[in-house]
Amino acid sequence: MSSSLNNKRLRINLLILLLIRGALLFLNKVFSLYVLIFSINQNPINLILNALIIISILRLINPRLNRTLKSLVNFIASTFITMSLLFSLIFNTQPSYFYFPSPNSSKTLVVKEGAFFKGGIIRFYERKGLILVKDLKVVESTDDNYRPFSSNSYGLTWISNDSVEVTYGYGEGVYKNVSIELD
């Protein structure tokens, strides 16, 4: 009886995890909304959810497998989870977030600054509620992993509460401008 009860709880937990992961994917794809809690972005949240989903599925199917197949499935799942963590460490290199409220504080521009191989990447978002940000689909680059916002090498001018002009250091004394429209 307890095995049946545990199996039912496991299925419910798996369903809840799948619903959360599906809701996040829906928000990402349909509304360009992403989770951002302080400096924790959605990438580690996705990794944790994916790992928990895989572990839940394994716990559901493992009792039905023979010893050899169980070992093979566990090895493949462990390898997948480990590779996901390694890729995350490589491609999500310590992003920094900067928050800039509009003149009347009705909107907030969020700047994500990170690095990818030999280049820097800057993405712009708008805060939408307590834990969500909307991707404004503006991506800029810098030279040689340069981080202008961390280096205080930028200028920001609000044109209106919905528009901002950003000047940022590209690297080696070069500056670039970008205009950003908020929703």
C-alpha positions in Angstrom: 0.0 0.0 0.0 2.8 2.5 0.9 4.5 1.7 -2.4 1.3 2.6 -4.2 1.0 5.8 -2.2 4.6 6.8 -2.9 4.1 6.1 -6.6 1.0 8.3 -6.6 2.9 11.2 -4.8 5.7 10.8 -7.3 3.4 11.1 -10.2 1.7 14.2 -8.7 5.1 15.8 -8.1 6.2 14.9 -11.6 3.0 16.5 -13.0 3.6 19.7 -10.9 7.2 19.9 -12.1 6.1 19.4 -15.7 3.4 22.1 -15.3 5.9 24.6 -13.9 8.4 23.9 -16.6 5.6 24.2 -19.3 4.4 27.5 -17.8 7.9 28.9 -17.9 8.4 27.8 -21.5 5.0 29.3 -22.4 6.0 32.6 -20.8 9.3 32.6 -22.5 8.1 31.7 -26.0 4.8 33.6 -26.1 5.4 36.7 -24.0 9.3 36.9 -23.9 9.0 36.9 -20.1 11.8 35.4 -18.0 12.3 34.8 -14.3 14.8 37.1 -12.5 15.1 37.0 -8.7 17.7 39.4 -7.6 20.7 38.1 -9.6 19.4 34.6 -10.2 18.1 34.2 -13.7 16.0 31.5 -15.2 18.9 29.3 -16.4 19.7 27.7 -13.0 15.9 27.4 -12.3 15.5 25.5 -15.6 18.5 23.2 -14.8 17.0 22.3 -11.4 13.5 21.7 -12.8 15.0 19.5 -15.6 17.1 17.5 -13.2 14.1 17.0 -10.9 11.9 15.9 -13.8 14.5 13.4 -14.9 15.0 12.1 -11.4 11.2 11.7 -10.9 10.8 9.8 -14.2 13.7 7.5 -13.2 12.1 6.8 -9.8 8.9 5.9 -11.6 10.4 3.6 -14.2 13.3 2.1 -12.2 11.3 -0.5 -10.2 10.1 -1.9 -13.5 13.5 -2.4 -15.1 15.9 -5.3 -14.7 19.3 -4.6 -13.1 21.3 -4.1 -16.3 18.8 -1.8 -17.9 18.4 0.2 -14.7 22.2 0.8 -14.5 22.2 1.9 -18.2 19.3 4.3 -17.7 20.8 5.8 -14.5 24.2 6.2 -16.3 22.6 8.0 -19.2 20.5 10.3 -16.9 23.5 11.1 -14.7 25.6 11.9 -17.8 22.8 14.2 -19.2 22.4 16.1 -15.9 26.2 16.5 -15.5 26.6 17.7 -19.1 23.8 20.2 -18.6 25.5 21.6 -15.5 28.8 21.8 -17.4 27.3 23.6 -20.4 25.5 26.0 -18.0 28.8 26.8 -16.3 30.5 27.4 -19.6 27.8 29.5 -21.3 26.3 31.3 -18.4 29.4 33.0 -17.0 28.4 35.0 -14.0 26.0 37.6 -15.5 25.6 40.8 -13.7 22.4 42.8 -13.6 21.9 46.5 -13.3 18.6 48.2 -12.7 17.7 51.7 -13.9 14.2 53.2 -13.0 12.6 55.6 -15.4 12.2 59.3 -14.3 8.8 58.7 -12.8 9.8 55.3 -11.5 6.9 53.6 -13.5 9.3 51.4 -15.5 12.7 49.8 -14.9 15.3 49.0 -17.5 17.3 45.9 -16.6 20.7 45.4 -18.1 22.3 41.9 -18.2 26.0 42.0 -18.7 27.9 38.8 -19.4 30.7 37.2 -21.4 30.9 34.6 -24.1 34.3 33.2 -25.1 36.2 36.4 -26.1 33.3 38.8 -26.3 31.0 40.6 -23.9 27.2 40.5 -24.3 24.7 43.0 -23.1 21.0 42.3 -23.1 18.2 44.7 -22.2 15.0 43.8 -20.3 12.1 45.6 -18.7 11.0 44.6 -15.2 7.5 43.3 -15.2 6.4 42.6 -11.7 8.3 41.2 -8.8 10.2 38.2 -10.4 9.6 38.6 -14.2 11.5 40.6 -16.8 10.6 41.1 -20.5 13.2 40.6 -23.1 13.4 43.8 -25.2 15.2 41.8 -28.0 18.1 44.3 -27.9 21.5 42.5 -27.7 24.8 44.4 -27.9 28.3 43.1 -27.8 31.6 44.3 -26.4 35.2 43.5 -27.3 37.3 41.0 -25.3 34.9 40.3 -22.5 34.7 44.0 -21.6 32.0 44.8 -19.1 31.1 48.5 -19.4 28.4 48.5 -16.7 30.6 46.8 -14.2 33.4 49.2 -15.1 31.1 52.2 -14.8 31.9 53.0 -18.5 28.4 53.9 -19.7 25.9 56.7 -19.9 22.1 56.5 -19.7 19.7 59.2 -20.7 15.9 58.7 -20.4 14.2 60.3 -23.4 10.8 59.6 -21.9 9.4 57.1 -19.5 9.3 54.6 -22.4 12.5 55.4 -24.2 16.2 55.4 -23.1 19.4 56.2 -24.9 22.4 54.1 -23.7 26.0 54.9 -24.5 28.4 52.1 -23.4 32.1 51.3 -23.7 32.8 48.7 -26.3 36.4 48.3 -25.2 39.8 49.9 -26.1 38.3 53.5 -25.8 35.5 52.9 -28.3 31.9 53.8 -27.3 28.6 52.8 -28.9 25.1 54.1 -28.7 21.8 52.2 -28.6 18.2 53.4 -28.3 15.8 51.2 -26.3 12.0 51.4 -26.4 10.2 49.9 -23.3 6.7 48.6 -23.5 
